[in-house]
Amino acid sequence: MYSNVKNVQLLVAMLKAKKVKNIVVSAGTSHDAIARSLECDDYFKTYNIVDERSAAFFALGLIQELNETVAIVCTAGTAAVNYLTGVTEASRRNLPLVVITADKNPYYYNQFEDQMVDQINLFKSVVKHTVSLPMIKDDKDRWYCERLLNEAFLEINHHGTGPVHINIPIEEGMFAIGDTFTTKELPKIKVIERLDVSSDLNKWEEKFRSLKNKKVLIVYGQDYNVTQSRIEKLEKIFRNYNCLISTEKLSNLHCEGAIEMSKVSRMMTVSGEFEQICPDVVISLAGSVAWDGKFALKSNNKKFENWLVSEFGMVQDFYRNLTNIFECSIDEFLEKMSNYEIDEKNDYYNLCKNLDAKFELPNFEYSNLYVTQKLMNNIPKDSILNLANSSTIRLAQYFDNDPSIKIYCNRGIHGIDGCMSTFIGQSAVTDKLSFLIIGDLTFFYDMNALWNRYVGKNVRIMLVNNSGAALFHFNQGLQKYPTLNENVAADHNATAKGWTESRGFKYLSSTNKEEFDKNLVEFVNPNSDKPIILEVFTKKEEDARLQHEFFEYNLPDSEKLKRNIKSVIKKAIGR
């Protein structure tokens, strides 16, 4: 039997999965759930050394003779402090030691609780990695616990060998007996594997061969320097696997096998074909991903593998399904992957391409959707386009632009601050016509971006001013949140006219389609002796309503009817 404490179960399961069988255990009670779980499993060999200082050094002796990773386990409090000299020695000698310290509930820290010290930072300067496991109450806690365990164990031999520290709070403390110790089997734990360029080539081949007869989605994130060599590798992979290359506006990637996935993901949602389209393996390349389909993948119950290509080899488990990390450059990974011909036909690409072809855009009323679509369709070739966070970048995904236009956005943190400053900095060092689409709160937050000497005549800013944050009206709305405009959506009546004219801009504005269409001609004209701002006035409630209608536009008629009936009933009798 094993302890019923879930983080203890996962810890023991990971020790087993990583083949750490020799464990040095010191006396105490806070770690009883761990100690007894180890004692009851014949896989492990435990050694009892009462003095923790001696126990750590004893473990080093095991390591140097057995030439394998060894763990040490102690109770909470000063017991953990006594490990420090031995762990320091392991650090200086690059020995693979797993330091496991039982702890109390962190809520009790600095509350005169017995045997509680700051154990998380005890070994910070002498271990390669420290984690403190959560006490597990739900699936998200379990995922986080598994991720932290993988981070710790992967770091033991990452760019050199050395000790790692796992701190584990256990509310139950000494009560690892009776009805708290009835679990018959350890849970199956997800083990993340890391490969790098020095890994055995057979391991790489094994991974690529495993993709046979699987739907492979290569997610290409934000990039603005895609080389022809990389395109050729991607196209070769497209021909050799049952795969498609998922792109978006920020990918700046145009090649055979690539599909901008926003429209496809929207069609997957409304058509009910998500299970059929959902990939078996997602390979994550390049930077951040803006298209909303990523949330559908994250929340999907069907478990797929996620392979991450990362030069730093970090554990970044966005989809909660990370299985493999390839620590190398994108080009090194693509070079290796392109060497194998796995599938002769590509049904997966054709399936998604058919969905993409079915997607239809409505004739938009005057709104943020209308003006974004019109500008995207009319930006001159070889211009640059910056998209501000956060509604702007999402809406722009659905509209066409000339492939010669490079598109940028501050998607490192996804914050609204600094979008215009970044754009002005870029426009200052290029002769290309430079466009920015930006919302009102993002614009006014960053007004100082225009207060410098570097705003050139190549600058074109379309400011969508709907007197607040339409995004929150889309997500929440006044019906659910009557006071939404007071603070969250930041209702205002500001305009950019006076400020931008004082900064030397030519100012244009529109409140309807006719005015916008007329001003658009002048706005995209490269022959201007001044920077130009086009302030587009819309209404945030209308923008939110039309966005909802847009997202439901491609629904089957039967589903539309069902939703209309529900809407009528809600209005009649309430939610």
C-alpha positions in Angstrom: 0.0 0.0 0.0 1.0 3.6 -0.6 0.1 6.9 1.1 -3.2 8.5 -0.1 -1.4 11.8 -0.2 -1.4 12.6 -3.9 1.8 14.7 -4.2 3.6 11.9 -2.3 2.2 9.3 -4.8 3.5 11.3 -7.7 6.9 11.9 -6.1 7.3 8.1 -5.6 6.0 7.4 -9.1 8.6 9.8 -10.6 11.5 8.3 -8.5 10.5 4.9 -10.0 10.1 6.2 -13.5 13.5 7.8 -13.3 15.1 4.6 -11.9 16.2 6.2 -8.6 16.0 3.2 -6.4 18.6 3.9 -3.6 17.1 6.2 -1.0 18.8 7.4 2.2 16.0 8.2 4.8 16.5 10.0 8.1 14.3 9.7 11.2 11.3 12.0 11.8 7.5 12.2 11.3 6.7 14.9 8.8 8.0 12.7 6.0 6.2 9.5 7.2 4.0 9.4 4.1 7.1 9.3 1.9 9.1 6.9 4.0 6.4 4.3 4.4 5.5 4.4 0.7 9.1 3.7 -0.2 9.4 0.9 2.4 6.3 -0.9 1.0 7.6 -1.0 -2.5 10.2 -3.7 -3.3 11.6 -1.6 -6.1 13.4 0.7 -3.6 16.3 0.0 -1.3 16.3 2.3 1.7 19.1 3.2 4.1 18.4 4.6 7.5 20.9 7.3 8.6 19.6 9.3 11.6 22.0 12.3 11.3 21.0 14.3 8.2 24.4 15.8 7.8 25.9 12.3 7.7 23.0 11.0 5.6 23.8 13.5 2.8 27.5 12.4 2.7 26.5 8.7 3.0 24.5 9.2 -0.2 27.5 10.7 -2.0 29.4 7.5 -1.2 26.6 5.5 -2.8 26.6 7.7 -5.9 30.4 7.5 -6.5 30.4 3.7 -6.2 27.1 2.9 -8.0 27.5 5.7 -10.5 23.8 6.5 -10.5 21.4 9.0 -9.0 20.6 8.7 -5.3 17.9 10.4 -3.2 17.9 11.6 0.4 14.7 12.2 2.4 14.2 14.0 5.7 11.5 15.4 7.9 10.7 19.2 8.2 12.6 21.9 10.0 16.2 22.0 11.1 16.6 18.4 9.7 16.6 19.9 6.2 19.2 22.6 7.3 21.6 19.8 8.2 21.8 18.6 4.6 23.6 21.8 3.5 27.2 20.7 3.8 26.6 17.4 1.9 24.6 19.1 -0.8 27.3 21.7 -1.2 29.8 18.9 -1.7 27.6 17.3 -4.3 27.3 20.6 -6.1 31.1 21.1 -6.2 31.6 17.6 -7.5 28.7 17.5 -9.9 27.1 14.5 -8.3 23.5 13.5 -9.1 21.7 13.9 -5.8 18.0 14.3 -5.3 17.3 16.2 -2.0 13.7 15.6 -0.8 12.6 17.6 2.2 9.2 17.1 3.8 7.5 20.3 4.8 4.4 21.6 6.6 1.5 23.5 5.0 3.0 26.8 3.7 0.0 28.6 5.2 1.6 28.1 8.6 4.9 29.7 7.9 5.9 32.4 10.5 2.9 31.4 12.6 4.9 29.7 15.5 4.2 26.3 13.9 6.6 23.6 15.1 9.6 22.8 13.0 8.9 25.3 10.2 11.7 27.2 8.4 12.0 28.5 4.9 13.0 25.3 3.3 12.4 26.4 -0.3 15.4 28.7 -0.4 17.8 26.6 1.8 19.9 25.2 -1.0 19.3 27.9 -3.6 23.0 28.6 -4.2 24.2 25.0 -4.4 21.5 23.1 -6.4 20.8 23.2 -10.1 17.0 23.5 -9.5 14.5 23.8 -6.6 10.8 23.1 -6.7 8.2 23.1 -4.0 5.3 20.8 -4.9 1.7 21.8 -4.4 -0.8 20.1 -2.2 -3.1 18.5 -4.7 -6.8 19.3 -4.6 -7.8 19.2 -8.4 -6.5 18.3 -11.8 -4.7 21.6 -12.3 -2.7 21.0 -9.1 -1.8 17.5 -10.3 -0.6 18.9 -13.7 1.5 21.5 -11.9 3.0 18.9 -9.5 3.9 16.6 -12.5 5.4 19.5 -14.3 7.6 20.6 -11.3 8.8 17.0 -10.8 9.8 16.8 -14.5 11.6 20.1 -14.3 13.6 18.9 -11.3 14.6 15.5 -12.6 15.4 16.9 -16.1 17.8 19.4 -14.6 19.9 16.7 -12.9 21.9 16.1 -16.1 21.1 19.2 -18.0 24.3 21.1 -19.1 26.3 19.2 -16.5 25.3 17.1 -13.6 24.4 18.1 -10.0 21.9 18.0 -7.2 18.3 19.2 -7.3 15.9 19.9 -4.4 12.3 18.9 -4.1 10.4 20.4 -1.2 7.1 18.6 -0.5 4.4 20.1 1.9 2.3 17.4 3.5 -0.7 18.5 5.6 -1.1 15.1 7.1 2.4 15.0 8.6 2.9 11.8 10.6 -0.4 10.3 9.8 0.8 7.8 7.1 -1.1 4.9 8.8 -4.6 3.4 8.8 -7.1 4.9 6.5 -4.6 7.4 5.1 -2.5 4.5 3.7 -4.7 2.4 1.5 -3.7 3.2 -2.1 -2.8 0.0 -3.9 -1.1 1.3 -7.0 0.9 4.4 -7.9 -0.7 6.8 -10.4 0.6 6.8 -13.9 2.9 9.8 -14.2 3.8 11.8 -17.3 7.5 11.7 -17.9 8.9 14.4 -20.2 11.9 13.5 -22.2 14.5 15.9 -23.4 16.7 15.4 -26.5 19.5 17.6 -27.7 22.0 17.6 -30.6 24.3 15.3 -28.6 21.6 12.6 -28.1 21.9 9.3 -29.9 20.6 9.7 -33.5 18.6 6.5 -33.0 16.5 8.3 -30.4 15.7 11.1 -32.8 14.8 8.6 -35.5 12.6 6.7 -33.1 10.7 9.9 -32.3 10.1 10.7 -36.0 9.2 7.2 -36.9 6.5 7.3 -34.1 4.7 9.9 -36.2 3.6 7.4 -38.8 -0.2 7.3 -39.3 -0.6 10.2 -36.9 -2.1 13.7 -37.6 0.8 16.1 -36.9 0.1 19.8 -36.4 3.3 22.0 -36.6 2.4 25.2 -34.8 4.7 28.0 -36.1 4.5 31.0 -33.8 5.7 34.6 -33.9 8.7 35.1 -36.2 9.8 38.0 -38.4 13.0 36.5 -39.9 12.0 33.4 -41.8 14.8 32.2 -44.1 14.4 30.5 -47.5 16.4 27.6 -46.1 13.8 27.1 -43.3 10.9 27.3 -45.8 12.5 24.5 -47.9 12.9 22.3 -44.8 9.3 22.9 -43.8 8.0 22.1 -47.3 10.0 18.9 -47.4 8.5 17.9 -44.0 5.0 18.7 -45.3 5.6 16.3 -48.2 7.0 13.5 -46.0 4.5 13.5 -43.1 0.7 13.5 -42.6 0.9 17.1 -41.3 0.1 20.7 -41.8 1.9 23.8 -40.8 -0.3 26.1 -38.6 0.5 29.8 -39.1 -1.0 33.1 -38.2 -0.4 36.8 -39.0 2.6 37.0 -36.7 4.3 33.9 -38.2 5.2 35.8 -41.4 5.5 32.4 -42.9 4.2 31.6 -46.4 5.0 28.2 -47.8 3.5 25.0 -49.2 1.6 23.2 -46.5 0.9 26.3 -44.4 -2.6 27.3 -43.3 -3.5 30.3 -41.2 -5.4 28.4 -38.6 -7.8 31.1 -37.1 -10.5 30.4 -39.7 -10.0 26.6 -39.5 -10.2 26.6 -35.7 -13.4 28.7 -35.8 -14.9 26.2 -38.3 -13.8 23.3 -36.1 -15.7 24.9 -33.2 -18.9 25.6 -35.1 -19.0 22.5 -37.2 -18.7 20.0 -34.3 -15.7 18.4 -36.1 -13.2 19.2 -33.4 -12.5 15.5 -32.5 -11.9 14.7 -36.2 -9.5 17.6 -36.7 -7.7 17.5 -33.4 -4.1 16.4 -33.9 -2.3 13.4 -32.4 0.9 15.4 -32.1 1.5 19.2 -31.8 5.0 20.4 -32.6 5.6 23.9 -31.2 8.1 26.0 -33.1 9.1 29.7 -32.9 7.5 32.2 -30.5 4.2 33.1 -29.0 0.9 32.1 -30.6 -2.0 34.5 -30.9 -4.7 32.6 -32.7 -7.6 31.6 -30.4 -7.6 27.9 -31.5 -4.8 27.3 -29.0 -7.4 27.6 -26.2 -9.5 24.9 -27.8 -6.5 22.6 -28.0 -5.7 23.4 -24.3 -9.2 22.6 -23.1 -9.7 19.6 -25.3 -10.3 16.3 -23.5 -8.5 14.3 -26.2 -4.9 13.9 -25.1 -2.3 14.6 -27.8 1.4 14.7 -27.5 3.1 18.0 -27.5 6.7 18.3 -28.7 8.5 21.6 -27.9 11.5 22.8 -29.9 13.5 25.1 -27.6 17.1 26.3 -27.7 17.0 26.6 -23.9 15.4 23.3 -23.2 13.0 24.7 -20.7 9.8 22.9 -19.6 7.0 25.1 -21.1 3.8 23.1 -21.0 1.2 25.4 -22.5 -1.1 22.7 -23.7 -0.8 20.6 -20.5 0.4 17.7 -22.7 4.1 18.2 -23.1 5.9 14.9 -23.7 9.2 15.8 -25.5 11.6 18.8 -25.5 14.1 19.1 -28.3 16.8 21.4 -27.1 18.2 22.8 -30.3 17.6 25.5 -32.9 14.5 25.3 -35.1 16.7 24.7 -38.1 18.5 21.8 -36.5 15.2 20.2 -35.6 13.7 20.7 -39.0 16.9 19.4 -40.7 16.7 16.1 -38.7 12.9 15.8 -39.1 13.1 16.3 -42.9 15.5 13.4 -43.3 12.7 10.8 -42.9 9.8 10.0 -45.2 7.0 8.8 -42.9 3.7 9.1 -44.7 3.0 9.1 -48.5 -0.3 10.9 -48.4 -1.5 14.0 -46.4 -5.2 13.5 -45.5 -4.8 15.8 -42.5 -3.8 18.9 -44.5 -6.7 18.3 -47.0 -9.2 17.9 -44.2 -8.2 21.3 -42.7 -7.9 23.0 -46.1 -11.5 22.0 -46.8 -12.6 23.6 -43.6 -10.7 26.7 -44.4 -12.4 27.0 -47.8 -15.8 26.8 -46.1 -15.2 29.8 -43.8 -17.2 32.8 -44.9 -17.0 36.4 -43.8 -20.2 38.4 -43.5 -20.7 41.9 -44.8 -19.8 43.8 -41.7 -21.7 46.8 -40.4 -19.5 49.8 -39.5 -17.5 48.6 -36.5 -14.0 47.7 -35.4 -14.4 44.6 -37.6 -15.2 46.6 -40.7 -12.4 49.0 -40.4 -9.8 46.3 -39.5 -10.8 44.2 -42.5 -10.8 47.2 -44.9 -7.4 48.4 -43.8 -5.8 44.9 -43.8 -7.1 44.4 -47.4 -5.7 47.7 -48.6 -2.2 48.1 -47.0 0.3 48.5 -49.9 2.8 45.8 -50.7 6.1 45.7 -48.8 4.8 47.8 -45.9 5.2 46.8 -42.3 2.2 46.4 -39.9 2.2 46.5 -36.1 -0.9 45.1 -34.3 -1.6 46.2 -30.8 -2.8 44.0 -28.0 -5.4 42.7 -27.3 -8.6 42.8 -29.4 -6.7 44.1 -32.4 -4.3 41.1 -32.8 -7.2 38.7 -32.4 -9.5 40.3 -34.9 -6.8 40.8 -37.5 -6.2 37.0 -37.8 -9.4 36.6 -39.9 -8.6 39.1 -42.6 -6.4 38.9 -45.7 -3.3 41.0 -46.4 -0.6 40.9 -49.1 2.0 38.3 -48.1 4.8 40.8 -48.7 3.7 42.7 -45.6 5.6 41.8 -42.4 3.5 41.8 -39.3 4.6 42.5 -35.7 3.1 42.6 -32.2 4.4 42.7 -28.6 3.3 39.2 -27.7 6.1 38.4 -25.2 3.8 39.4 -22.3 0.7 40.4 -24.3 0.4 43.7 -22.4 -1.1 46.9 -23.9 1.6 49.1 -22.6 4.3 50.0 -25.1 2.7 48.8 -28.3 2.9 52.3 -30.0 6.4 53.0 -28.6 7.6 49.8 -30.2 6.0 50.7 -33.5 7.5 54.2 -33.5 10.9 52.8 -32.8 10.7 50.4 -35.7 9.3 53.0 -38.1 12.1 55.4 -37.2 14.7 53.1 -38.8 12.9 52.0 -42.0 11.8 53.8 -45.1 8.9 51.4 -45.5 5.4 52.6 -45.1 4.6 51.7 -41.5 1.1 51.0 -40.2 -0.3 50.5 -36.7 -3.8 49.3 -35.7 -4.4 50.2 -32.1 -7.3 50.4 -29.7 -8.1 53.5 -27.6 -7.0 52.4 -24.2 -3.7 51.1 -25.6 -3.2 54.3 -27.5 -3.9 56.7 -24.6 -1.8 54.5 -22.2 1.2 55.0 -24.5 0.7 58.6 -25.7 4.3 59.5 -24.9 5.3 57.3 -27.8 4.6 60.3 -30.0 6.5 62.8 -27.8 9.9 62.5 -29.5 11.7 63.6 -32.6 11.6 60.3 -34.5 8.0 60.2 -35.8 8.5 60.1 -39.6 6.2 60.8 -42.5 6.0 57.0 -43.2 3.9 56.6 -40.0 0.2 55.6 -40.3 -1.8 55.0 -37.2 -5.4 53.8 -37.2 -6.8 54.4 -33.8 -10.1 52.5 -33.1 -11.8 54.6 -30.5 -14.9 53.0 -29.0 -14.7 54.9 -25.8 -13.4 52.0 -23.7 -12.5 48.3 -23.8 -14.8 46.5 -26.2 -13.0 43.2 -25.3 -14.7 43.2 -21.8 -18.0 43.9 -23.4 -17.5 40.9 -25.6 -16.4 38.6 -22.7 -18.7 39.9 -20.0 -21.2 42.5 -21.2 -23.5 44.9 -19.3 -26.1 42.3 -18.8 -23.8 40.2 -16.6 -21.8 43.1 -15.2 -24.0 46.3 -15.1 -21.1 48.5 -13.7 -18.6 47.2 -16.3 -17.9 50.7 -17.7 -17.0 52.3 -14.4 -13.6 50.6 -13.9 -13.0 47.5 -15.9 -13.9 48.7 -19.4 -12.7 52.3 -18.5 -15.5 54.3 -20.3 -14.2 57.7 -21.5 -14.8 60.5 -24.0 -11.2 61.2 -25.0 -10.0 61.9 -28.5 -6.5 62.0 -30.1 -7.1 65.0 -32.3 -5.5 67.8 -30.3 -2.5 65.8 -29.1 -1.6 64.3 -32.5 -2.1 67.6 -34.4 0.2 69.2 -31.9 2.8 66.5 -32.7 2.7 67.3 -36.4 0.2 64.6 -37.6 -2.3 65.0 -40.3 -5.6 64.1 -38.5 -8.4 62.2 -40.2 -11.5 60.8 -38.5 -14.6 58.7 -39.3 -17.9 57.8 -37.7 -19.4 55.8 -40.5 -18.5 53.7 -43.6 -18.7 56.5 -46.1 -16.3 58.7 -44.1 -13.9 55.8 -43.4 -13.8 54.6 -47.1 -13.0 58.1 -48.2 -10.3 58.7 -45.6 -8.8 55.2 -46.2 -7.6 56.3 -49.7 -5.6 59.1 -48.3 -4.4 57.1 -45.3 -2.7 54.4 -47.3 -1.2 56.8 -49.8 2.6 56.7 -49.4 3.0 60.3 -50.7 2.5 62.4 -47.6 4.7 65.0 -46.1 3.4 64.2 -42.6 2.6 61.2 -40.5 -1.2 60.4 -40.6 -3.5 59.3 -37.9 -7.0 58.0 -38.7 -9.2 58.0 -35.6 -12.1 55.7 -36.1 -15.1 56.2 -33.8 -17.2 53.2 -33.0 -19.4 52.0 -30.1 -18.0 49.3 -27.9 -21.3 47.6 -27.2 -22.0 47.4 -30.9 -18.5 46.2 -31.6 -18.9 43.4 -29.0 -22.4 42.4 -30.4 -21.1 42.3 -34.0 -18.1 40.2 -32.9 -20.4 37.6 -31.3 -22.5 37.5 -34.5 -19.4 37.1 -36.5 -18.2 34.2 -34.5 -21.6 32.5 -34.9 -21.9 33.4 -38.6 -20.6 30.0 -39.9 -22.8 28.0 -37.5 -25.1 25.4 -39.2 -28.7 26.8 -39.6 -30.0 24.2 -37.0 -27.6 25.5 -34.4 -28.4 29.1 -35.2 -32.1 28.3 -34.7 -31.4 26.6 -31.4 -29.4 29.6 -30.1 -32.1 32.1 -31.2 -34.8 30.1 -29.3 -32.6 30.1 -26.2 -32.1 33.8 -26.5 -35.8 34.5 -26.8 -36.5 32.3 -23.7 -33.8 34.0 -21.7 -35.2 37.5 -22.5 -38.7 36.3 -21.5 -38.0 34.5 -18.2 -34.4 35.4 -17.3 -31.3 33.2 -17.1 
